[in-house]
Amino acid sequence: MTTLLVIHASARKERSLSRQLGDSFVMHWLREAPGDTVLRRDVGIEHPPLLTEAWIAACFTPDDQQTPEQRQVLAYSDAAIQELADADVIVITTPRYNYGMPAALKAWFDQVIRIRRTFSFDRSEKTWPLSPLMSGKTLVLLSSSGEFDFRPGGLRASWDHLEPHVRTCAHYLGVAGEDLHHVPIEYQEFADERHDASVNRGLEAAATLAARLARDKAG
Ligand SMILES: Cc1cc2nc3c(=O)[nH]c(=O)nc-3n(C[C@H](O)[C@H](O)[C@H](O)COP(=O)(O)O)c2cc1C
């Protein structure tokens, strides 16, 4: 049995294209593997707490020395990391805001990329001192953008701070490069035939990917 963790990041509850893409992905997944488990966390509507000085101090305090207040400060992070530990596949549905991920999604990454929980730090390792503690996860990124051509080689490739940033953060959640799949919708701001075609392509790609990954994971 496979567990999916679906993270929604759009500030829009209604008419959100990235949420629509996510709903379709999950529907096609469950059509293929009805017994699989779906966990959900809506960071677009219920924002994760921003990091504070108290959070950083708590996270660098050994577990057996943490005060009840420090354990409380880390409660959101603990719960979100547990969901990640339980998940085989992370599905992130997100808009592009100001060329990158929404602040709410960044806040979620800040809560879950945590020393001694999701990564280790070894000072004696001169080149790559940080190592992920989880491995073998798959990440599906389902995005929607108002503009277009953010793919490598595209007109706005150098303005794409969404996929590269998610990819780098995902490394610390145990996602190897080849296990990240991105299905984008573009042209939302134009509402023309290019947008319609992009939506159709995105929905079809998400459905195909869901069915394939569900079959692969079932072994
Ligand atoms: C605050 C804000 C910032 C945005 N910034 C960008 C941007 O930098 N580039 C872009 O292509 N689209 C941008 N958009 C358009 C959204 O990416 C687009 O509307 C997308 O469909 C939103 O996702 P959703 O439909 O899931 O809410 C922005 C939209 C908003 C509301």
The ligand as an SDF file (V2000), in Angstrom:
LIG
                    3D

 31 33  0  0  0  0  0  0  0  0999 V2000
    0.0720   37.3690   -6.0310 C   0  0  0  0  0  0  0  0  0  0  0  0
    0.2250   36.6860   -7.3510 C   0  0  0  0  0  0  0  0  0  0  0  0
    1.4690   36.6510   -7.9620 C   0  0  0  0  0  0  0  0  0  0  0  0
    1.6210   36.0190   -9.1890 C   0  0  0  0  0  0  0  0  0  0  0  0
    2.8530   35.9970   -9.7580 N   0  0  0  0  0  0  0  0  0  0  0  0
    3.0140   35.3370  -10.9300 C   0  0  0  0  0  0  0  0  0  0  0  0
    4.2950   35.2800  -11.5560 C   0  0  0  0  0  0  0  0  0  0  0  0
    5.2900   35.7740  -11.0550 O   0  0  0  0  0  0  0  0  0  0  0  0
    4.4090   34.6170  -12.7290 N   0  0  0  0  0  0  0  0  0  0  0  0
    3.3430   33.9980  -13.3190 C   0  0  0  0  0  0  0  0  0  0  0  0
    3.5180   33.3560  -14.3500 O   0  0  0  0  0  0  0  0  0  0  0  0
    2.1060   34.0550  -12.7510 N   0  0  0  0  0  0  0  0  0  0  0  0
    1.9280   34.7090  -11.5880 C   0  0  0  0  0  0  0  0  0  0  0  0
    0.6880   34.7660  -11.0050 N   0  0  0  0  0  0  0  0  0  0  0  0
   -0.4380   34.0740  -11.6510 C   0  0  0  0  0  0  0  0  0  0  0  0
   -0.7080   32.7320  -10.9960 C   0  0  0  0  0  0  0  0  0  0  0  0
    0.4270   31.9140  -11.0380 O   0  0  0  0  0  0  0  0  0  0  0  0
   -1.8810   32.0390  -11.7010 C   0  0  0  0  0  0  0  0  0  0  0  0
   -3.0340   32.8320  -11.5280 O   0  0  0  0  0  0  0  0  0  0  0  0
   -2.1350   30.6280  -11.1910 C   0  0  0  0  0  0  0  0  0  0  0  0
   -3.1490   30.0340  -11.9690 O   0  0  0  0  0  0  0  0  0  0  0  0
   -2.5750   30.6450   -9.7260 C   0  0  0  0  0  0  0  0  0  0  0  0
   -2.7350   29.3220   -9.2630 O   0  0  0  0  0  0  0  0  0  0  0  0
   -4.1600   28.8170   -8.7520 P   0  0  0  0  0  0  0  0  0  0  0  0
   -5.0850   28.8970   -9.9650 O   0  0  0  0  0  0  0  0  0  0  0  0
   -3.9370   27.4190   -8.3090 O   0  0  0  0  0  0  0  0  0  0  0  0
   -4.6000   29.7300   -7.6450 O   0  0  0  0  0  0  0  0  0  0  0  0
    0.5040   35.4100   -9.7940 C   0  0  0  0  0  0  0  0  0  0  0  0
   -0.7500   35.4580   -9.1750 C   0  0  0  0  0  0  0  0  0  0  0  0
   -0.8930   36.0770   -7.9680 C   0  0  0  0  0  0  0  0  0  0  0  0
   -2.2480   36.1160   -7.3120 C   0  0  0  0  0  0  0  0  0  0  0  0
  1  2  1  0
  2  3  1  0
  2 30  2  0
  3  4  2  0
  4  5  1  0
  4 28  1  0
  5  6  2  0
  6  7  1  0
  6 13  1  0
  7  8  2  0
  7  9  1  0
  9 10  1  0
 10 11  2  0
 10 12  1  0
 12 13  2  0
 13 14  1  0
 14 15  1  0
 14 28  1  0
 15 16  1  0
 16 17  1  0
 16 18  1  0
 18 19  1  0
 18 20  1  0
 20 21  1  0
 20 22  1  0
 22 23  1  0
 23 24  1  0
 24 25  2  0
 24 26  1  0
 24 27  1  0
 28 29  2  0
 29 30  1  0
 30 31  1  0
M  END
$$$$
